[in-house]
Amino acid sequence: MEKKGEITLAMIGVGIIISALVIGAINLSEERSSRNLKYIGDKETKLVYDPTKCDVSHISNDNMVFFDSLKEAEEKGFNKYSC
């Protein structure tokens, strides 16, 4: 009987660890995706947009560039576009 209890406790412990890893991975991926959406640049026009304020549906996936800051975009020759 004691062996069954130990195995059950071990299985619960493993389940908790796996759940924590999955939750951590989800949070990390959300952080990366939100970070990548700070500014989107259009290679063709050399304009950079704030996707929270501007519609960026006109930019094709091939021409999209992602920036963490406006300064980074300006250093690469992009100009801010206000909508």
C-alpha positions as CSV (number, residue, x, y, z in Angstrom):
1,M,0.0,0.0,0.0
2,E,2.8,2.5,0.8
3,K,4.4,2.0,-2.6
4,K,1.1,3.0,-4.3
5,G,1.0,6.2,-2.3
6,E,4.6,7.0,-3.0
7,I,4.1,6.4,-6.8
8,T,0.9,8.6,-6.7
9,L,2.8,11.4,-5.0
10,A,5.7,11.2,-7.4
11,M,3.2,11.4,-10.4
12,I,1.6,14.5,-8.9
13,G,5.0,16.1,-8.4
14,V,6.0,15.4,-12.0
15,G,2.7,16.8,-13.2
16,I,3.2,20.0,-11.2
17,I,6.7,20.4,-12.7
18,I,5.5,19.8,-16.2
19,S,2.7,22.3,-15.7
20,A,5.1,25.0,-14.4
21,L,7.4,24.4,-17.5
22,V,4.5,24.8,-19.9
23,I,3.2,28.0,-18.2
24,G,6.7,29.4,-18.2
25,A,7.1,28.6,-22.0
26,I,3.8,30.3,-22.7
27,N,4.7,33.4,-20.8
28,L,8.0,33.6,-22.6
29,S,6.5,33.3,-26.0
30,E,3.9,36.0,-25.2
31,E,6.7,38.3,-24.0
32,R,8.6,37.7,-27.3
33,S,5.6,38.3,-29.5
34,S,4.6,41.5,-27.7
35,R,8.2,42.7,-27.8
36,N,8.4,42.1,-31.6
37,L,5.2,44.1,-32.2
38,K,6.6,47.4,-30.8
39,Y,7.4,48.8,-34.2
40,I,7.0,47.4,-37.7
41,G,9.0,48.8,-40.6
42,D,8.2,48.6,-44.3
43,K,11.4,47.8,-46.3
44,E,9.9,49.2,-49.5
45,T,9.0,52.7,-48.2
46,K,11.5,52.8,-45.3
47,L,8.7,53.9,-42.9
48,V,8.2,52.5,-39.4
49,Y,4.7,52.1,-37.8
50,D,3.4,51.6,-34.3
51,P,1.0,48.7,-34.8
52,T,-1.0,49.7,-31.8
53,K,-2.0,52.9,-33.5
54,C,-1.5,52.3,-37.2
55,D,-3.0,49.8,-39.7
56,V,-0.1,47.8,-41.1
57,S,-2.2,45.4,-43.2
58,H,-0.8,47.1,-46.4
59,I,2.7,45.8,-45.6
60,S,3.4,42.5,-47.2
61,N,5.1,39.8,-45.0
62,D,8.2,40.0,-47.3
63,N,8.7,43.7,-46.6
64,M,8.1,43.6,-42.8
65,V,10.9,44.4,-40.4
66,F,10.5,44.4,-36.6
67,F,12.1,46.9,-34.3
68,D,12.2,47.2,-30.5
69,S,12.6,51.0,-30.5
70,L,12.3,54.0,-32.8
71,K,16.0,54.7,-32.2
72,E,16.9,51.3,-33.6
73,A,14.6,51.9,-36.7
74,E,16.2,55.4,-37.3
75,E,19.7,53.9,-37.1
76,K,18.7,51.5,-39.9
77,G,17.4,54.4,-42.1
78,F,13.7,54.2,-41.3
79,N,11.4,57.2,-40.6
80,K,8.5,57.2,-38.2
81,Y,5.1,57.5,-39.8
82,S,2.3,59.0,-37.8
83,C,-1.2,57.9,-38.6
